[in-house]
Amino acid sequence: MTRAYWLSTLSRVFCGCVFLIHGLPKLQNLDGTRMFFDNVGIPAWVAMPIAFLEVFGGVLLIAGLLTRIVAGLFILEMMGAALFVHLERGWDVFEGGVEFNIALILLLLGPMLVVGPLSVDHVIGFRKRRSAAPTP
């Protein structure tokens, strides 16, 4: 297994754990999550899809199933969180800034680009298909 596969796998599993751990409290307290979303200007109805994405998407990412799709959804979520919640607070994660969002986006680029052999996607053959080179 190449370094790219190892880095992609570690990044995928780490991000999956992060989203799962952050999604569980959202799912367990949907009313509180809706209230928080509403307070920061995000429609309250978005709380449920985000909570489900973080919990079930986190599990899928850990397993490496539908990796590119889930990683892409998480990148979109982190871009939204950065723009609508964290950007006004600056860079520093300890002050609620965008630092952690950007770190997760960068970490998710690995699984978006490389699906390693330690994934369900690889085992079932669900990975980017390369078109054959044109013949002369």
Secondary structure, DSSP 8 states (H G I E B T S, - for coil): --HHHHHHHHHHHHHHHHHHHHHHHHHHTHHHHHHHHHHTTS-GGGHHHHHHIIIIIHHHHHHTSSHHHHHHHHHHHHHHHIIIIIGGG-S-GGGT-SHHHHHHHHHHHHHHH---SSSHHHHHT-S---------
